[in-house]
Amino acid sequence: MKDVVIYLNFDGNCREAMEFYQQCFGAELYLLSFSEVPGDLPKEAKEAPDRIMHATLRKGSPFLMAADIMPGGVVQQGNNFSVMIHCESPQEIERLFTALGESGKVTMALQETFWAGRFGALTDKFGINWIFNLEKPNQSEPRPCGSDFAECQGVPMKRCP
């Protein structure tokens, strides 16, 4: 494993929460709204362009990630966070996804996405939410590239002051 990061879920107030955490930790904040996402999005996402699809707080390396849920979803204590594992190989992501998913519920099957070579999510048999990510080949962690933007696994993200 490369690293493990806590991933928080919000219902429309991700930007506000992450800006608060940015101030608390003195960290760099990168945001990607639904309106900035490449490709087709579900209807619900198009109707909420200011919601955050992905946010990253960095202080050296990423330590906290977050997103707004799709409109109509429900955020409550217990489902408002996940443990995100950045895997190092296709074999590792398959092994961990299969092992942790035993007797659990897959919420997103492992698949290629615009930001990852493989990505998936599940809830294990104890009710813990897990997210699995494997970078595309020749891709690196989000990092600053100029004063206003960063690349989040190939997708430009705005850096907040």
C-alpha positions in Angstrom: 0.0 0.0 0.0 1.1 3.5 -0.8 -1.0 5.1 1.9 -4.3 5.2 3.7 -6.4 8.4 3.8 -9.7 9.2 5.5 -12.3 10.2 3.0 -15.2 12.4 4.3 -18.7 12.7 2.8 -20.8 15.9 3.0 -24.3 16.9 1.8 -23.5 20.2 -0.1 -21.2 21.7 2.5 -17.9 20.0 1.5 -16.3 23.3 0.4 -17.2 25.0 3.7 -15.9 22.1 5.8 -12.7 21.7 3.9 -11.9 25.4 4.1 -12.4 25.2 7.8 -10.1 22.2 8.1 -7.6 24.0 5.8 -7.4 26.9 8.3 -7.2 24.5 11.3 -4.3 22.5 9.8 -2.6 25.3 7.8 -2.7 23.0 4.8 -3.1 23.4 1.0 -6.6 22.8 -0.3 -7.5 21.6 -3.8 -11.1 21.5 -5.0 -12.8 20.0 -8.1 -16.5 20.8 -8.5 -19.1 18.8 -10.4 -19.1 21.5 -13.1 -15.3 21.0 -13.7 -15.4 17.2 -14.1 -14.6 15.9 -17.6 -17.2 13.7 -19.4 -20.8 12.9 -18.7 -22.2 13.0 -15.2 -25.4 11.8 -13.8 -28.4 14.2 -14.1 -28.2 14.9 -10.3 -24.6 16.1 -10.6 -25.4 18.4 -13.5 -28.2 20.0 -11.4 -25.7 20.7 -8.6 -22.6 22.2 -10.4 -21.2 23.8 -7.3 -21.1 20.6 -5.2 -17.6 19.3 -4.7 -16.7 16.0 -6.6 -13.3 15.8 -4.9 -11.3 17.8 -2.4 -7.8 17.1 -1.0 -6.0 18.7 1.9 -2.2 18.4 1.7 0.6 19.2 4.1 3.4 17.6 2.1 1.3 14.6 1.2 -2.5 14.2 1.1 -4.0 13.5 4.6 -7.7 14.2 4.2 -10.0 13.9 1.2 -13.7 14.6 0.8 -16.6 15.1 -1.5 -20.3 16.1 -1.5 -22.8 13.3 -2.1 -25.1 13.4 -5.0 -28.3 15.4 -4.4 -31.0 13.2 -2.9 -28.5 11.0 -1.0 -28.4 10.9 2.8 -25.4 11.7 5.0 -25.6 10.5 8.6 -23.2 9.5 11.3 -21.6 6.2 10.2 -21.8 6.7 6.5 -20.1 10.1 6.4 -16.6 8.7 6.0 -14.6 6.0 4.3 -11.1 4.6 4.6 -9.3 5.1 1.3 -6.5 2.8 0.3 -4.1 3.9 -2.5 -2.8 0.6 -3.9 0.5 -0.1 -5.6 -0.5 -2.8 -8.1 -3.5 -4.4 -9.9 -2.9 -7.5 -7.9 -2.9 -5.7 -4.6 -6.2 -3.8 -5.3 -7.9 -7.0 -6.4 -6.7 -8.9 -3.4 -7.7 -6.2 -0.9 -11.0 -5.6 -2.5 -11.9 -9.3 -2.5 -10.7 -9.9 1.0 -12.4 -6.9 2.6 -15.6 -7.4 0.5 -16.1 -11.0 1.8 -19.6 -11.1 3.3 -19.9 -7.3 2.7 -21.6 -5.2 0.0 -19.9 -3.8 -3.1 -21.1 -0.2 -3.7 -19.0 0.3 -6.8 -17.3 -2.5 -8.6 -13.6 -2.1 -9.4 -13.4 -0.3 -12.7 -11.3 2.2 -14.7 -12.3 5.9 -14.2 -11.1 9.2 -15.6 -8.8 9.6 -12.6 -7.8 6.0 -11.8 -6.6 2.8 -13.5 -8.9 0.9 -11.0 -11.3 2.3 -8.5 -14.0 0.7 -6.3 -15.9 0.9 -3.1 -17.5 -1.4 -0.6 -18.9 -1.7 2.9 -17.4 -4.6 4.8 -19.3 -7.1 7.0 -18.7 -4.8 10.0 -20.3 -1.8 8.3 -17.0 0.0 7.6 -16.8 1.9 4.2 -13.7 1.3 2.1 -12.5 3.0 -1.1 -9.8 1.5 -3.3 -7.7 3.5 -5.8 -5.0 2.5 -8.2 -3.4 5.3 -10.2 -3.2 5.1 -13.9 0.4 4.2 -15.1 2.8 7.1 -15.1 0.6 9.1 -12.8 1.5 10.7 -9.5 -0.3 12.0 -6.4 -2.0 15.4 -6.6 0.7 18.1 -6.5 0.9 21.8 -7.1 1.7 22.8 -10.7 1.7 26.6 -10.4 0.1 28.8 -7.9 -3.5 28.2 -8.7 -3.9 24.6 -9.9 -2.9 21.1 -9.1 -3.3 17.8 -10.9 -5.5 15.4 -9.1 -4.5 12.2 -10.8 -4.7 13.9 -14.2 -7.6 16.3 -13.5 -6.9 20.0 -12.9 -8.0 21.1 -9.5 -8.2 24.7 -8.2 -6.1 25.5 -5.2 -7.8 27.6 -2.6 -6.0 30.6 -1.0 
